[in-house]
Amino acid sequence: MTRSWHTTVVALFALGQACSCWAKEISLDQEDLRITEDTRVRAGVYRIVDTNDDGAIHVQGDGITVDFQGAELVGCSDKQLPDAFTGKGIVIAGKSVTLRNVKVRGYKVGIYAHDCPGLVIEDADVSGNYQQHLLSTPEAEDGSDWLFPQRNDDNEWMNNYGAGLYVQRADGVTLRRVRARNGQNGIIIDRVNGSKIYDNDCSFLSGWGLAMWRSSRNVITRNAFDFCVRGYSHGVYNRGQDSAGILMFEQNNDNVIAENSATHGGDCFFGFGGEESLSKAERTGNNGNVLANNDFSYAPAHGIEMTFSFDNKFVGNRMVGNAICGVWGGYSQNTLIAKNLFEDNGEMGYGLERGGVNIEHGADNKIIDNTFKGNKCGVHLWWDDDAALMDKPWIKKNHRGSTHNVIALNTFENNHVAVHLRVSTDTVFAANRFPGLSKEDIAKKIVTTVGSELTPADTYDENWQMPEYPVYGETHPIGARKQLAGRDKIVVTEWGPYNYQDYAVFPTHLAGGEKASLQVLGPSGSFKVSKVTGDVAVTPTEGDLPAVVTVKAPGRGLHPFGIQFEAGGKTLKADGNLLWAEWDVKFFQWQPADDPRQHEDKWKELIAGTPTDQVSVSTIDFRWGGGPPTKKVSGDHFGTVATTTLELPGGKYKIATVSDDGIRVWADDAMVIDDWTWHPPKANDEVVNLKPGRHTFRVEHFEIDGFAQLQVKLEPQE
């Protein structure tokens, strides 16, 4: 039967309403354009600078839908560097606004939505917004790169660090299929409650994938927040500098964070109860959150950090290969840690903070039915003298010490230490499994100090329930990047983590000794060396990507070079200098009472005597980490004296060092670097003017304890 004309019109109208076919269609032709009704934006690239920092485009109204149809909004010039981006791309205010199918780049904040309950943002790409220029290098951390998330009530996160998408003061928000790359922060929610965040991919960022401030009762599922990292150089330092896949600061309660992949973050998950919490004599913090079935692996620091908080549940998570530990839970109470995998954590721990679960000053925490495999320490609980914290109102109200914790039904396999208790009382230790170990061997795996109380039992009968939680999203991000497993896949450039999609050379400048190596990176295909300047040998000259290329000096002396590569249709360049010298290196063991900073006379007497050991090397490039410099010298309380003589052309030269700890350098008889202090890996440099001829260089270095490092480079200056 043929439809009536009226029926057909009604059906077409309903279809048009559903697909926004009847919405107004516009082009973006001016700054401060205001959209107040259902609108479609014509596809294209629109360059609009936000000159007054209040938004290039404004969406204002209730119940409206704006479909950008893939249009791209750009707020920068092609030559502008990302640390110079300013302004906001799109500013949204109003109830039940829907924004979709948009790309925004080149701003300090791509999309800023505020006072917008019921907001829906979907299919948005906020890649390529603000990004800090990092000063840390592969050799040494720079302290200026640290992030400071402790305050945000006055928009400090937005003003200091930018974001792809920033949502503020809103309930019932839905954020889905948002993508962020090549920026500092992906999604930030600030006082956002009762919302759904799912199927987003905010990865390969230099700050935070998702950051939460005073936001509660949200469901965050099936997102990828991988490689949100800075402050890492594989095998050299593992600081993380407060970057994180997921950041949760200042009283975020009753959130569900489940089935997300947040690997390779500075911390994979970084939670802190908050500065305001600590100032209150109340039971405040990040409380009652569920972290379930996530992948929190390969962090430079921690898989999960959640401190000064109550009643959280960490269940079913994967925490593998985190440099310091799987869970760091300082001052946490009533935490359930169950059914998690902790494997190979603690390789680069700091002192006794290492391994699977580390909780300082925690009470009534239950560590139940987990698997601990190959960790430096499975479970470490302790009390120590935190005098600086004891006057905080939160501490006075809530602190109970390290007490009444439960370690039960867990499996411990091949951990260096299974359980370590330091002044931790009333610890229940029940029905744990140690496959293949005798009772005598098990006893060797458990370390308790004076003041610790361990209550062993063969059974554990207390019931506990796996939490139920809602799941939104169709993606399955866990394991989707399994080819990038391992912390060695973290490559942090001056702009953030390498994203495994671009073609790049890292580092672009080398200063080495007899030889040095660089990486030629790309998602697929091959590379070829198309040009070499200088008398160095480069191998290989072609091959599949990714690749490691070695540059070798032909003999002793100083050898400047340049290399040009072809890869992925791009020309890539690297340059540098190799200095092949004959260094005589002497090591001296000193006593802790003879600190070189305080006893110059004893230091001089020590290095004038017989060395503990001695080696000859072609370059000073020592990255000892926590190990000893030689078999005859221990890793703590040692000194190094290195000397060489070089024939050099006249001119200006930069002497650059990285040291942990103190260092002095002389060029001939002049001291040019003097940093005789206790410090982490630290860069120093000085430019000197040298006459043609032979010059003697002398290096003195001391190591107190912990990590040790010493590198010396010499480069000509134009």
C-alpha atoms as one frame of an Amber mdcrd trajectory, in Angstrom:
protein
   0.000   0.000   0.000   1.363   3.469  -0.925   2.191   5.782   2.002   0.236
   9.006   2.271   2.042  12.283   1.608   1.580  13.307   5.246   3.031  10.056
   6.591   6.070  10.357   4.346   6.785  13.928   5.445   6.498  13.004   9.117
   8.881  10.067   8.661  11.416  12.193   6.792  11.223  14.892   9.456  11.883
  12.364  12.214  14.836  10.983  10.272  16.182  14.473   9.757  15.946  15.246
  13.433  17.828  12.035  14.293  20.726  12.748  11.946  20.802  16.561  12.355
  19.980  16.916   8.643  17.835  19.940   9.452  20.553  21.625  11.535  22.012
  24.909  10.356  25.273  24.466   8.399  28.055  27.027   8.802  31.698  27.733
   8.136  34.010  28.962  10.879  35.070  32.352   9.556  35.886  34.420  12.636
  37.111  34.357  16.226  34.499  34.369  19.002  31.859  32.867  16.744  28.925
  31.775  18.930  26.907  28.658  18.172  23.553  28.645  19.995  21.455  26.121
  18.054  21.780  22.739  16.372  24.589  23.235  13.881  26.711  21.392  11.372
  30.147  22.722  10.473  31.289  22.369   6.895  34.265  20.053   6.623  37.626
  21.747   6.218  40.577  23.178   8.107  39.909  26.428   9.989  42.780  28.474
  11.396  41.462  30.672  14.192  43.722  32.087  16.896  42.192  32.691  20.326
  43.683  36.144  20.912  41.804  36.884  24.143  42.128  33.422  25.775  38.380
  32.983  26.150  37.825  30.571  23.262  38.096  30.729  19.494  34.620  29.175
  19.061  31.827  29.278  21.661  29.032  26.723  21.989  26.324  28.110  24.273
  22.843  26.789  24.843  20.761  23.974  26.250  19.987  20.740  24.427  21.891
  21.575  21.260  24.007  19.332  19.036  27.038  20.571  17.113  28.452  18.209
  14.501  31.794  19.282  13.060  31.647  16.548  10.396  35.398  16.007  10.684
  36.304  19.699  10.467  39.629  20.697  12.015  40.163  23.796  14.144  43.786
  25.019  14.331  45.071  27.690  16.702  48.749  27.896  15.800  51.052  28.611
  12.894  52.958  25.800  11.220  56.245  27.088  12.664  55.010  27.473  16.239
  56.431  25.066  18.820  53.956  23.314  21.133  55.211  25.031  24.299  54.140
  28.361  22.734  50.514  27.339  22.078  47.953  29.582  23.776  44.223  29.991
  24.116  41.267  27.629  23.952  39.825  26.110  20.807  36.179  25.430  21.660
  34.471  26.644  24.850  31.190  24.938  25.808  28.605  26.058  28.377  25.018
  24.837  28.709  22.907  21.846  29.619  22.827  18.633  27.569  25.148  19.843
  24.816  26.447  17.251  22.331  29.675  17.880  20.414  30.947  15.360  17.892
  33.281  14.650  14.979  35.795  17.426  15.609  39.563  17.866  15.484  41.190
  20.606  17.563  44.911  21.328  17.719  47.388  24.110  18.363  45.858  25.517
  21.584  46.758  25.490  25.258  43.390  23.752  25.776  41.693  22.102  22.824
  38.135  21.895  24.209  37.058  23.540  27.476  33.568  22.674  28.768  32.279
  24.155  32.025  28.976  24.239  33.916  27.578  21.771  31.403  25.546  18.968
  33.008  24.572  16.214  30.611  27.402  17.042  28.203  28.252  14.464  25.523
  31.549  14.665  23.632  32.187  11.885  21.152  34.502  11.147  18.241  36.811
  14.063  19.033  40.519  14.228  18.223  42.363  16.630  20.527  45.877  15.646
  19.488  48.595  18.223  18.980  47.823  20.712  21.726  50.128  22.251  24.342
  53.269  20.359  25.290  56.133  21.422  27.545  59.660  21.374  26.158  61.482
  18.887  28.387  65.033  19.540  29.548  65.818  16.056  30.858  68.165  14.114
  28.596  68.964  10.416  28.179  71.938  10.997  30.502  70.385  13.063  33.286
  67.101  14.264  34.730  66.335  17.987  34.898  64.326  18.919  37.990  62.404
  21.638  36.132  60.452  18.917  34.297  58.587  17.781  37.427  54.836  18.268
  37.435  53.027  19.673  40.492  49.433  18.409  40.620  48.831  19.173  44.301
  46.697  22.280  43.603  43.964  22.902  41.062  41.155  24.880  42.703  42.268
  27.956  40.747  42.674  26.136  37.418  46.403  25.530  37.922  46.334  22.363
  35.794  44.755  24.152  32.851  46.866  27.285  33.133  50.195  25.536  33.724
  49.900  22.318  31.756  47.067  22.614  29.237  44.817  19.787  28.061  43.259
  18.244  25.024  39.842  18.185  26.715  39.036  19.909  30.027  35.589  19.438
  31.621  34.744  21.408  34.755  31.793  21.573  37.167  29.415  19.129  35.521
  27.437  15.999  36.371  26.167  13.256  34.102  28.796  13.789  31.425  29.599
  11.225  28.707  33.054  11.274  27.086  33.646   8.584  24.479  35.952   7.940
  21.560  38.202  10.901  22.367  41.721  10.614  20.974  44.848  12.497  22.096
  48.446  12.239  20.929  51.467  14.541  20.753  50.425  16.691  23.686  50.883
  16.920  27.423  47.488  15.998  28.848  44.556  14.138  27.340  41.322  14.446
  29.375  41.005  16.428  32.617  37.829  16.321  34.703  37.472  18.880  37.492
  34.500  18.499  39.872  32.747  16.147  37.462  30.434  13.570  39.036  28.249
  10.657  38.029  29.720  10.482  34.537  30.796   7.886  31.970  34.218   7.907
  30.342  34.884   5.046  27.952  36.447   3.932  24.661  38.922   6.830  24.702
  42.583   6.611  23.687  44.741   9.299  25.259  48.208   7.784  24.963  51.779
   8.831  24.188  51.462  12.062  26.169  54.068  13.808  28.312  51.778  14.386
  31.309  48.488  12.696  32.161  46.167  10.549  30.081  43.183  11.165  32.390
  43.422  13.547  35.358  40.716  13.773  38.032  40.217  16.571  40.593  37.420
  16.367  43.203  35.416  14.068  40.926  33.278  11.231  42.284  30.933   8.419
  41.281  32.271   8.217  37.736  32.602   5.046  35.658  35.853   4.944  33.664
  36.117   1.782  31.596  37.847   0.373  28.519  40.109   3.318  27.833  43.753
   3.363  26.733  46.035   5.694  28.685  49.376   4.148  27.702  52.792   5.832
  27.555  51.818   8.974  29.476  55.333   9.512  30.724  58.341  11.744  31.233
  61.397  11.551  33.474  62.656   8.178  32.296  65.838   6.958  30.643  66.019
   3.199  30.469  68.708   1.852  32.759  69.790   5.357  33.824  67.006   6.987
  35.863  63.354   6.238  36.605  61.723   9.287  38.123  58.446   9.599  36.227
  58.240  13.212  37.480  54.554  12.784  38.492  53.353  11.903  35.014  50.641
   9.224  34.998  48.256   7.265  32.843  45.496   8.093  35.346  45.887  10.862
  37.935  43.462  11.150  40.881  44.026  14.061  43.272  42.068  15.610  46.135
  39.017  13.719  47.361  37.762  11.665  44.448  35.369   9.078  45.861  33.417
   6.011  44.750  34.741   5.912  41.204  34.949   2.730  39.112  38.136   2.417
  37.067  38.002  -0.891  35.250  39.340  -2.748  32.212  41.614   0.121  31.177
  45.116  -0.168  29.767  47.332   2.393  31.492  50.803   0.987  30.928  54.178
   2.746  30.704  52.995   5.790  32.684  55.280   7.623  35.111  52.882   6.003
  37.538  50.285   3.935  35.762  47.745   5.134  38.356  48.686   7.998  40.695
  46.261   8.772  43.514  46.780  11.192  46.407  44.138  12.019  49.022  44.933
  15.713  48.775  46.486  18.709  50.493  43.089  19.829  51.771  42.476  16.335
  53.125  45.665  16.466  55.135  44.617  19.791  56.636  41.378  18.313  58.004
  40.828  16.162  61.068  38.365  14.027  59.105  38.233  10.705  57.317  38.857
  12.275  53.923  40.944  11.228  50.924  40.325   9.317  47.715  37.912   6.858
  49.282  35.817   3.921  48.157  37.207   3.633  44.630  37.298   0.346  42.694
  40.297  -0.340  40.459  39.467  -3.608  38.753  40.954  -5.671  35.942  43.231
  -2.946  34.592  46.727  -3.311  33.182  49.071  -1.148  35.276  52.456  -2.369
  34.042  55.893  -1.051  33.013  55.902   2.194  35.007  59.137   4.036  35.794
  57.718   4.321  39.321  54.534   2.588  40.544  51.743   0.544  39.031  49.258
   1.979  41.555  49.994   4.746  44.026  47.117   5.561  46.362  48.024   7.410
  49.556  46.179   8.962  52.512  42.930   7.213  51.565  40.382   4.684  52.841
  38.254   1.755  51.658  39.655   1.320  48.160  39.588  -1.976  46.279  42.362
  -3.055  43.893  41.225  -6.330  42.351  42.219  -8.355  39.319  44.809  -5.915
  38.043  47.981  -6.796  36.155  51.128  -5.130  37.528  54.235  -6.361  35.720
  57.673  -4.818  35.353  57.106  -1.637  37.342  60.465  -0.143  38.226  59.762
   0.585  41.905  56.679  -1.361  42.965  53.259  -2.601  41.975  51.265  -0.865
  44.739  52.503   2.018  46.869  49.929   2.735  49.571  51.416   5.120  52.119
  49.035   5.803  55.035  46.239   3.859  53.332  43.651   2.049  55.424  41.018
  -0.630  54.818  42.300  -1.365  51.332  41.416  -4.641  49.654  44.237  -5.850
  47.387  43.027  -9.107  45.858  43.408 -11.348  42.817  46.153  -9.183  41.296
  49.268 -10.325  39.443  52.524  -8.793  40.699  55.460  -9.900  38.564  59.033
  -8.632  38.146  58.507  -5.402  40.065  61.249  -3.508  41.907  64.206  -3.726
  39.542  64.976  -0.023  40.046  63.567   0.443  43.546  64.736   3.160  45.876
  66.296   1.544  48.920  63.770  -0.723  50.630  60.850   0.623  48.611  60.641
  -2.086  45.997  58.602  -5.020  44.721  54.935  -5.994  44.781  52.963  -4.260
  47.553  54.637  -1.512  49.610  52.586   0.153  52.370  54.059   2.595  54.861
  52.021   3.479  57.981  49.019   1.478  56.692  46.362  -0.215  58.816  43.621
  -2.811  58.285  44.669  -3.518  54.717  43.899  -6.955  53.289  46.334  -8.475
  50.796  44.509 -11.611  49.703  44.761 -14.223  46.956  47.335 -12.419  44.816
  50.173 -13.912  42.801  53.654 -12.564  43.545  56.254 -13.754  41.069  59.850
 -12.673  40.608  59.612  -9.426  42.600  62.439  -7.894  44.622  60.036  -8.146
  47.553  56.503  -9.499  47.521  54.900  -7.544  50.392  56.651  -4.845  52.413
  54.865  -3.208  55.366  56.531  -0.736  57.695  56.481   2.169  60.092  59.171
   4.841  60.153  59.646   8.255  61.713  57.772  10.680  59.449  58.158  13.615
  61.804  57.278  16.187  59.145  53.816  14.671  58.713  52.861  14.006  62.300
  51.522  17.529  62.933  49.050  17.323  60.055  45.418  17.249  61.319  44.617
  14.236  59.120  47.528  12.294  60.640  46.577  13.210  64.195  43.012  12.053
  63.561  43.556   8.908  61.489  47.097   7.599  61.866  47.433   4.230  63.607
  50.866   3.126  62.441  51.549  -0.034  60.469  49.180  -2.462  62.131  46.392
  -5.042  61.787  47.103  -5.907  58.168  46.325  -9.285  56.575  48.500 -11.271
  54.157  46.537 -14.395  53.248  45.949 -16.941  50.493  48.654 -15.476  48.278
  51.080 -17.388  46.065  54.763 -16.422  46.300  57.116 -17.690  43.579  60.778
 -16.798  43.048  60.667 -13.486  44.912  63.975 -12.300  46.322  62.110 -11.606
  49.588  58.518 -12.728  50.034  57.488 -10.605  53.034  59.342  -7.817  54.812
  57.961  -6.253  58.005  59.586  -3.272  59.724  57.933  -2.187  62.976  54.647
  -3.548  61.700  52.395  -5.055  64.375  49.560  -7.600  64.496  50.047  -8.825
  60.930  47.987 -11.896  60.072  49.932 -14.267  57.817  47.656 -17.125  56.802
  47.410 -19.909  54.234  49.938 -18.445  51.821  51.496 -20.746  49.223  55.178
 -21.141  48.375  55.340 -23.712  45.560  58.430 -25.911  45.691  59.850 -24.476
  48.946  60.423 -26.275  52.231  59.510 -24.717  55.562  63.151 -23.822  56.070
  63.340 -22.092  52.673  60.067 -20.284  53.328  61.453 -18.931  56.603  64.407
 -17.450  54.715  62.004 -15.539  52.472  60.360 -13.729  55.406  62.181 -10.811
  57.051  60.912  -9.213  60.259  62.685  -6.529  62.250  62.458  -5.827  65.971
  59.025  -4.420  66.754  57.215  -6.454  64.108  54.584  -9.044  64.948  53.644
 -11.797  62.518  50.732 -14.098  63.379  50.950 -17.216  61.210  47.952 -19.452
  60.553  47.180 -22.388  58.275  43.690 -21.214  57.327  41.937 -17.936  56.625
  38.152 -17.957  56.937  37.134 -14.305  56.606  34.813 -13.824  53.640  35.417
 -11.096  51.112  33.495 -10.264  47.982  34.738  -9.344  44.536  33.121  -5.990
  43.765  30.549  -5.766  41.027  30.816  -2.809  38.687  29.236  -1.497  35.471
  31.206  -1.574  32.212  30.726   0.769  29.279  32.543   0.605  25.969  33.111
  -1.707  23.050  36.896  -1.612  22.839  39.307  -3.976  24.596  42.523  -1.968
  25.089  44.298  -4.408  27.417  46.923  -6.242  25.407  46.292  -4.216  22.254
  49.878  -2.919  22.394  51.527  -6.126  23.590  54.340  -5.656  21.055  55.419
  -2.675  23.191  55.661  -4.609  26.465  58.554  -3.643  28.716  60.008  -0.407
  30.079  62.730  -0.531  27.428  60.052   0.601  24.942  59.807   3.983  26.702
  61.774   6.511  24.640  61.366  10.050  25.980  62.417  12.833  23.608  62.586
  16.559  24.326  58.819  16.730  23.604  57.631  13.562  25.291  57.336   9.827
  24.595  57.978   8.473  21.128  54.639   7.276  19.723  55.750   4.355  17.492
  53.917   5.910  14.525  56.319   8.621  13.371  59.735   8.211  11.764  62.463
   9.631  13.980  66.084   9.443  15.068  66.851   9.352  18.783  68.875  11.072
  20.008  69.463  13.628  17.278  72.786  14.647  18.831  75.444  12.264  20.119
  78.509  12.963  22.182  80.350   9.742  22.849  83.717   8.119  23.184  85.208
   5.508  20.892  81.700   4.762  19.678  78.080   5.647  20.326  74.659   4.397
  19.277  71.380   5.913  18.177  67.963   4.529  17.264  66.233   4.901  13.918
  62.541   4.553  14.726  59.470   3.912  12.630  56.318   1.776  12.578  57.418
  -0.321   9.599  59.594  -0.428   6.516  63.310   0.182   6.263  65.944   2.904
   6.523  69.043   3.832   4.559  72.016   6.038   5.399  72.176   8.542   2.537
  75.039  10.760   3.708  77.841  10.775   6.280  80.131  13.708   7.046  83.283
  13.235   9.103  85.665  10.304   9.282  83.436   8.005  11.353  82.201   4.506
  10.441  78.423   3.956  10.525  76.902   0.471  10.789  74.541  -0.755   9.554
  73.894   1.615   6.671  70.490   0.132   5.881  67.985  -2.303   7.333  64.541
  -2.842   8.775  62.922  -0.527  11.309  63.308  -0.044  14.176  67.104  -0.218
  14.171  70.121   0.612  16.300  72.948   2.322  14.413  76.488   2.506  15.783
  78.899   5.341  15.023  82.593   4.497  15.571  85.682   6.713  15.589  88.619
   5.703  13.356  91.198   6.268  16.074  92.129   8.401  19.057  91.186  12.042
  18.984  88.120  14.223  18.498  85.832  13.364  15.559  82.826  15.558  14.609
  80.262  13.883  12.332  76.861  14.183  10.699  74.523  11.448   9.398  71.517
  11.665   7.099  68.909   8.880   6.941  66.019   8.154   4.614  63.028   6.403
   6.210  59.310   6.406   5.572  59.688   8.999   2.840  61.369  11.400   5.279
  64.918  12.679   5.654  66.200  12.363   9.220  69.417  13.848  10.571  71.748
  13.297  13.506  75.114  14.789  14.392  77.653  14.812  17.183  81.209  14.263
  18.290  83.201  11.228  19.330  86.149  11.659  21.666  88.427   8.612  21.794
  90.920   9.206  24.564  93.156   7.238  26.941  91.692   7.699  30.385  93.532
   6.423  33.436  90.814   5.782  36.041  91.534   5.092  39.700  88.940   4.079
  42.295  89.293   4.668  46.027  87.153   3.296  48.857  86.498   5.779  51.652
  84.914   5.478  55.086  81.514   7.093  55.825  83.118   9.181  58.564  85.486
  10.720  55.974  82.831  12.457  53.859  84.729  14.262  51.033  82.440  17.278
  51.343  83.539  17.857  54.904  87.093  16.454  55.021  89.104  17.880  52.150
  92.379  16.930  53.808  91.371  13.274  54.100  90.167  13.262  50.490  93.513
  14.577  49.247  95.356  12.050  51.384  93.124   9.245  50.054  93.621   9.978
  46.350  97.370  10.504  46.814  97.675   6.930  48.039  97.249   3.515  46.448
  93.912   3.063  44.628  91.550   0.244  45.542  91.342  -0.586  41.842  92.375
   0.910  38.516  91.197   0.653  34.875  91.983   2.167  31.477  89.078   3.211
  29.228  88.566   5.122  25.995  85.722   7.231  27.387  84.244   8.233  30.734
  80.715   6.863  30.413  79.991   5.070  33.676  76.347   4.284  34.464  76.801
   2.099  37.510  73.227   2.397  38.802  73.188   0.738  42.208  76.106  -1.547
  41.437  79.848  -1.278  42.142  82.363   0.236  39.677  84.559  -2.890  39.835
  84.631  -6.181  41.706  87.152  -4.759  44.180  85.158  -1.606  45.001  81.760
  -1.523  46.695  78.882   0.481  45.218  78.779   3.018  48.061  81.384   5.403
  49.494  83.905   5.345  46.691  85.870   8.004  44.846  87.008   8.250  41.231
  90.000  10.091  39.774  90.346  10.068  35.972  93.030  11.786  33.851  93.836
  12.041  30.147  95.961  14.128  27.785  94.682  15.161  24.338  96.129  16.884
  21.297  93.506  19.435  20.227  93.136  22.238  17.676  92.719  25.666  19.216
  89.228  27.005  19.884  86.293  26.926  22.249  85.241  23.596  23.781  82.340
  22.619  26.001  83.206  20.268  28.833  79.968  18.540  29.906  79.486  16.096
  32.757  76.736  14.049  34.354  77.490  12.956  37.896  75.974  11.286  40.903
  77.337  12.456  43.314  80.013  15.188  43.555  82.330  16.218  40.726  85.270
  18.493  39.931  86.937  18.926  36.545  90.208  20.622  35.639  91.350  21.662
  32.156  95.128  21.855  32.520  95.534  23.683  35.854  92.194  25.494  35.871
  89.169  24.087  37.698  86.244  24.507  35.299  83.478  22.501  37.038  82.973
  22.344  40.788  79.809  20.669  42.089  81.116  18.930  45.193  77.659  18.025
  46.510  75.380  15.075  47.118  72.893  14.983  44.223  71.015  12.685  41.829
  72.305  12.388  38.243  73.002  16.017  37.389  74.379  17.745  34.307  77.076
  20.418  34.479  78.967  22.108  31.677  81.458  24.888  31.023  82.936  26.387
  27.858  86.721  26.856  27.823  89.046  28.476  25.295  92.019  26.214  24.512
  95.174  26.956  22.559  96.410  24.465  19.930  98.437  21.624  21.434  98.323
  19.090  24.252  95.928  19.544  27.136  95.478  17.557  30.332  92.034  16.928
  31.825  91.431  15.681  35.356  88.166  14.515  36.914  87.482  13.892  40.599
  84.209  12.292  41.676  82.739  10.827  44.845  79.742   8.571  45.415  77.935
   8.451  48.769  75.219   5.818  48.335  72.387   4.682  46.097  72.713   5.235
  42.356  76.080   6.239  40.903  76.921   7.778  37.544  79.841   9.594  35.904
  80.041  10.817  32.308  82.428  13.312  30.745  82.168  14.774  27.236  84.200
  17.296  25.260  82.716  19.051  22.225  84.016  21.858  19.998  81.889  25.018
  19.942  81.430  27.211  16.889
